Amino acid sequence: MKTLLPVLLVSVIPVVAISCAKTSGVKKEPPTDSVVTAEKVEIAALPDTAYASAGIVTARVTVYDTVFPPQIPMKDADMYSDVPGALTFRKDPFRDADFGGKVDDTPSEIDIDWTFTTDEDYTPTAYGRWGGGTGWTGQPLYVEWPDSCMANFRKAGVVNADFGRREIILGSLACKVYFINYDTGKPTRAPISTGGNPIKGTPSLDPTFNGNLYVGQGVPANRPFGAMVIDLNRHEVSHFTPEDPKAMRRWGAYDSSPLRVGPFLFRPGENGIIYKYTVGLGTLKLHSTLLYTVGGASPGIESSMSVYRNYGYTGDNHGNVLCINLSTMKPVWHYSIGDDIDASPVLAVEEGGHPYLYVCCEVDRRGKGDARMVKLDALTGQEMWVNGIPAIRFEEESTGKHFDGGYYSTPLLGSGNCSHMLFAHCVLNDNEVRNGVFVAIDRRDGHTVYKRKLRAYGWSSPVSFMDKHGKMYVFTADCYGNVYLLNGEDGEEICRRSVGNNFESSPVVHGNSVVIGSRGNKIFKLSIK
């Protein structure tokens, strides 16, 4: 559970409300497993206020459900950290990739445990041919199912003989959602079609284990195009949200990984609208929306929202960092980083129990300039420091396509002997097209600790492993199919292995292993030894 601000009341309550439903209706199956209890902190909501910086934002909040209370229950502000597994992008509402990866001692090799092959779909679209495997952000989900869910799945006949407690779930560019046995690499269920539209982002599994899997489509190869709920109890698409006629921006993709907070699901859209739903069994009901403009423009959101208490944080493709009150959907503060934000904002509770936000951007709209990493006060939006790395947006004359510089990679917070640092890939495009560096930045003052040029640039978000001595190691991957193990303290390469085709996707971690997908058609489970 994440560190919180001063305690008001402490009580003992269930950590996870397990709610796997029978497939015959809405009646819930009584869980057969004992629910672990733990001390959970009861805290106050953050204030319903707006700082002067929010004055630049024109916000239109539309409330559709005037009966259901809009407030966020603070005890449910983080429903992910205590659940076994990684059920959303970078694991939890902080988006800090706190996967808990561990190694016994100094690792020296990367082994392939299994390889899973997806389908490939090369149907031509207005936006290219997408093939299979996974793209950006494409993180697999790792889940450890409770006994009640396993029994219900088997009774309903939605899983096969290879289904086990530990399962990998991922969306694919092959226009399907796949299910894999974590231990064996064998398929555990039939893949589910997403209607011929590739998935680029990371799905989210409901942390109450009600069977809802939230999936966003990434490329409009077909219509309808939008977002969906897959009911794993029935193994079918149970709810679909098509393109929104109220949106000012006509791009209805959903690369952002949705987040459950209390009774609500929050789903930012690339159409410029942030959606708040009340969650039902296999479905969603629209509660309210925020459509905002800055300077008359309604930018889209590709990054995943991070959450601290009742405040949500988003970054959009015009460089607006926005904090909103999730109860009211109104802006609290605004910050402009100056360019397109694709990487997700990352939260950390630091000095004196105070929350801070780390945000980074690309070099896209400016053509040339600094790829910025900033540290902000998460409560006020005050800038603490800015780190800039020169980068260029490359224009390919022969095709008319462009290749942005800067950060696609969501930062990784350091731990152990690297607890004062953060890490990410940065695309430069300086001396040659599509080159970049792996960078480490000091979280205290923003200075660059080191930059390491790997074999190729990276979009994948790094993850960490800790040994028994408190020493941190970084696992990361590049867009030429290489995977690396680096010493976190100085960035020195411990080992490298050429494995896949193009690792745009981010990995998920369990124990000393990672699961990561590549462009093409391959998903890998790798062990760090």
N, C-alpha and C positions, 0 to 999 in steps of 0.2 A: 504494500500500500504506500502511496506517495506521501511525502512529508507535507504537513498542513500548517496553517497559521495557528495562533494560540488556541488551546483547547477550552471549550466552554462546558462541555458535558461529555462524559465517557460512559458508554454502555456496551453490553455484550449483545450482538445481534448476528443473525446469519450472514455469512459473507456472500454466498451465492444462493439465489432462489432458483432451484432447478425445476424447470417446467416443461419437460418433454411431453408433448400431447399425444394421445392416441390418434390414429389416422382416421377413425370412424366418425369423428366430430370434434367439437370444441372442448369436450370433457377432458380434464387433465389426468394423466396417469400418476398416482401417488409415487414419489420417488422411493426406490428401494435402497438407495445408498444413504448413509448418514452424512449430514451436511456439516462441514467443519465450521466451528464458530471461532471468532477472534475479536479482539478488542477493536472497536471502530470508533472513530472520533466524530462527535456531533459538532458541527461548526456553523457559524452564521453565514448568511448569504452576503456577497459583496454588494456595495451600495448601488442603487438604481440612480445613476448620475451620468452626466456627460461633461467631458473636459472640453476646453476651448478648441482643441484640435479637431474635434468631431464636427465643428461648425462647417467645415468644407464639404461634408457628406450630406447629400439630399436623400433621406431615407423614407421609403414608403412601406409601412408595415400593414399587412392585411391579415386580419384575424378571421378564420373560417369556423372555428369551434369556440363559441362563447360560453359553453357549459363547462368544459373540462378545465380545471385550474391550470394556469400557464406556468406556475412557479416550479423551479427546479428543486427537488428535495436534496438537501446538501449531503445527506448520508449516502445518496446514490450518484454523487458527482463523478466518482470513478468506479465503474462497475467491471473493470477489466483486470486490474492489477492482481487481484486475489484469485482469479479464475485460472485453472491450469490450462496453459496453452497460450497462443498468440492469435487473437480473433479479429484483429484489425491491423491496418498499416502501422508498423513500428510499435505494435503491441498494446498501447494504452492511450488515454487522452493527452498525455504529455508528448506523445510521438517521440519518445526518447530512446526507443529500442532497448529497453531494459529487459532483455531476454534472459539474462543470467547465465550466459555461456561460460563454461568452465573447462579448464585443462589441468591435468595433474602437475605438470612441470613445464619447462620450456619446450614448446612444440617444435617439430622439425619437418613434418610432412603433411600433405593433404591427400587423403585416400578417397576413391570413389566407391561408395557403398552400393548404390544402384542408379540406374538410368531409366527414366520413364519417357515413352514416346507419345506425343500428342498427334492428332491429325494435322493436316495442312490444308488450308483453303486459300487458293491463289485466284479466286474470283476477282476480276478487275473491278476497281471502284474508282470514283473520282479522286480518291486520295491514295491510290496505289494498290498493290497486291500485298496482303499481310501475312500469308503463310500460316505458321503455327507457333508453338512454344509460347513464350510470354514476352511482353514488351515493358515499357516504362509505365507505372512503377512495378506492376506485376508480382508483388510479394505473395508467396504462398501463405496460407493460414495453417496453423498447427493446432489441433484440438485433441484433448483427452476427454472422451465421452464418459459421463456417469453411467452406472448400471441401468438406470431407468430408460435413458435414451437408447442404449444398445438393445435393450429388450424390445422397445417399441419399434425400432427400425427393423429388427429381425421378424417380429410378428407381422409387420405390414408388408414384408417382402421387398423392401426398397434397397436392401444391401445384398451383396453376394457372399460367397464362402470365404473370400479374402478380407472381409471387413473385420477390423479389430478396434480396440479402444483408442488407439492413436492413429489419427487420420490427417492427411494433407488435403486441403481444398484450394483450388486455384482457378482463376479465369484465364482464358487463352485467346490469342490472336486468331485461333482456328474457330472462333465463334462458338465455343463450348466452355462449360465449367467441368473440371475433372476432379475426381476423388481417388486418393491413393493411400494405400497402407504405408504408414510411416516406416515400419520396420522392414517390409519386404519390397516395396516399390510396385506392388501389384494393384490393379484397379479394384476399388471396393464397391463401387456403384457404377451404373451406366452414366456416361457423360450426359449433361443436360444442354440442349441447344439454346443459344441466345438469339435465335431468329436471323442468323446470317450476319450479325454485326459483331466485329472483333471487340474484345475486352482488352484494354490497355492498363487500367488501374487495378487496385487491390480491393477485392470484395470485403465485406465484414460479416461475421457470424454473430448473431445476437448473444450477448453474454449471459442471458438467463437460460440459455439452452432450450428455448421454445421451438427451435427448428427453423427459425427464419434466417435465411442467407440473403444479404443485401448486395446486389450486383448492379454496376453501372456500365452501360455500353459506351464504347470509345470512338467508334467510327461509323458513320451512317451509310453502310453499304446497302441497307434495305430500310423500308418503313413498315411498321412503326419503329421509332428510334427513341430510346430514353433509358429508364432505370426500372429495375424489377425486384420483386421478392421471390425467392425460391423457397418453397415449403419442403424441407428435407423429410418431414414426416410422411409426405405424399409423393416426394420426389418429382415435383413439377413446379412450373412457374405459376404462382398463385396471385400475383398482383403486378400490374405494369403501369408505369407513369410515362405517358408519351410526351412529345414536345409541347411546351407550354406557350399558348398564344399570348399570354400576358408578358412574356419576356421581351425585353428590348433588344437583346442579342440573340441572333438566330443561329445558335450553335448548341444543340441540345445534348451534348455529351456529358458523361459523369465519370471522370477519372478519379475524383476525390473519394476516399474511403470513408463511408458513413460512420457516424458515431452515436451509440446509444447513451443517453444521459437521463437517468430516472425513467419515467414512462415515455420519454420522447426519443425519436431518432432525428438527428440533424444531418442533412445532406446538402452540401453546397453544390451548385450546378455551374457548368461552363456557359450557361445562358444568362448568368449574372444574378440569379436568385438563390437565396439560402432558404431551404425548406425545413420546417419543423413539423414532424408527424407524431401522432400518438400511435403506439404499436399495438397491433392486434395479432391474433394467431394466424399466421400466413398472410397478413395484410397490413396496410398502413392507412391511417385516416389523417388528412391534411388538417393541421391545427392552425398554423400561421406561416407567413412568408415575409422575408425582407428583400425588397428590390431597392438597391441603392445606386446612386450615380455620384460621380466626382467629376466636376467640370463638364457635366452634361453627358458623360460616357458611362455605360453600364458594363464594366469589365467582367470576364468570366473567371471562374475559380477552378484551377486544376489541382492545387495542393489540398492536402487533407487538414480539416479543422483540428486545432488542439484546444483543450478545455482545462481551465482551472476554476474550481467551484462552479459558479453560475456565469462565468465569463468565457466566451468562445473567441478564438483568434483565427483569422483567415488572411491569406495573401492572394492577390489577383494578378491578372496579366497586364495591368497598367502600373503595378508597383505599389498599390495601396495595401497597407497592413491595417486591418480593422479589428478592433475589440468590440464585441457586442454583448449585451446582457441577454443571456439565453432565456430568461423568464419573459422579458418584454420584447425581445428581438430588436431593441434600439441600440444604436452605436454609443459606445462609452468613450473611445478615443480613436484617433486616426494618425497614421504615420506614413509618409511616402519614402520608399527606398529608392525610387527613381527608375525602376525597370521591371520587366516581367518576373513574377514569382511563380515557379513551379515546385520547388522544394517546399516541404511542409514546415511551418513554424514549430520550433521545439521549445518546450518549457523546462525550467529547472528551478527548484527551490534552493536558494543559496544563503548568503549572509543573513543571519538573524531570522531565518525562516521566511525570507521574502522571495516572491516568484519573479523570475526574469524570463524573457522570451528571446530566442535566437532565430533570426530570419536572414535569408540570403537570396540574391537575385541573379538573373542572367544579364547578358549584354545582348539585347534584342532590339528594342525600339530606338535605342541611341546609336546603334551601329558600331560605336567604339567608345570605350570608357572603362571604368572600374567595375568588376564583379564585386558586389558589396556583401559583406557579412556584418550584421548589426546586432547589438545587444540592447534590448529595451526593457524598461521597468514594465512588468506585465500588468500592473494596476493602473498606471498613469500614461504609459506610452512614451515616457521620457527616454531619450537616447543616452545610453551609457558610453558606448564607443562604436566606431565604424572601422572596419578593415577593408581595404580595397586592393584588388589584384587586377592589373590591366588585361583586358581581353577584347576580342573583336567578333562581330557577327560577319561570317563569311558568306558572300553571295556567289553562287555557282552560275556563271553566265550561260553555260551550255543547256542547263535544265530550268533555269529560273528559280531554283530552290535556294533556300538559305539555311545556314547552320549556325545557331546561336552560340555565343560564348557564355561563360559563367557557370552558375550552379544549377544543375538538375538534381544533384545528389542532396538528400536530406542529411543535415549534420548529425554526427554521432557525438554524444557527450562522453568525455573520458571518465574513468573510474580508477580506483586503486592508486598506483603511482602516477597516473595521468589524470587525476581528478580535476586538475586545473585547466584541462585542455578540451578542445573539440576538433573533430576531423571531418573532412569532406573532399570530394573530387571537384576540381574547377577546370572547365574547358577554356583554353586560351586562344587558339587559332592565331598565334602570333607569327612564328617562323614558318609554319606549315599548317595545312588545313587539318582540322580535327586532332589537335594535340591538346595536352592538358597536364595538370599536376595534381598530386595528392597533397593536401595542405593540412597542417595542424596549427591551430590558433589558440592563444592563451585566453581563457575565459575571463580573467581578471581585468586585463587592460586592452585586449584586442590585438596585441602584436603577433606577428607571424613567427611561430616557433621553428617551423621548417616547411619546405616544399620539396616533394620528391617526384621526379618524372618517372612514371611507370612505362611499360611497353606501349600503352595506348591511353587515350582519354577515357574517362569514366562517367557514367550516368547513375550507376548502381550506388545505393547508400551503404556505407560500411557498417560492420557490426563488430562486437568485441568479445574477447575471451579473457578470463582472469585465471592466473595460476594460484596455487596455495600460498604463495609468498606475496600476493597482492600486486603482481606485475601484470600489466595489461598488454594484450596483443590484438591487432586489428586484422580482421578478414575483410577483403574487398575484391571486386572484380572489375574488369574493364570491357570496353566495347569491341575488343578483338578476341574475346574468348578466354582470356587469362584470369586465373584466380591467384590471390596473393595472401601471404601471411606476413604481417609487418610488426616490428617492434614498435609499440605505441609511443614510447618515450622519445625515440630519435628517428622513426620512420624507416630504419634499415630493413631491407628485405630478408626475411628468414627463409622463405621458400616461395616458389612460383610454379604454377602448373597450367599448361594449355589444355583446356577441358572442352569448352563449348564453342559456340559460333559468335554470338554477340550478347554479352550480359548487360542489357539495359536494366533488367529487373533487380529488385532488392531481395536479399535473402532473409529467411526466417531461421532462428537458432533454437536448438534444444540440446542441452548438455554440451557435449563437445562436437556436435554436428550442425551443419547448415543444410537447408534445402533451398535451391535457387533454380530458376528457369532461364532459358536462353532463347534468343530468336532462332528460328528454324523449327525444331520440333522436340527439343530435349529438355527434360527436367532432371536435375541431379541432386542426390543426397551425398554430401561430402563429410568426412570425419577429419577433425584436426587432431593429430597425434604427435 
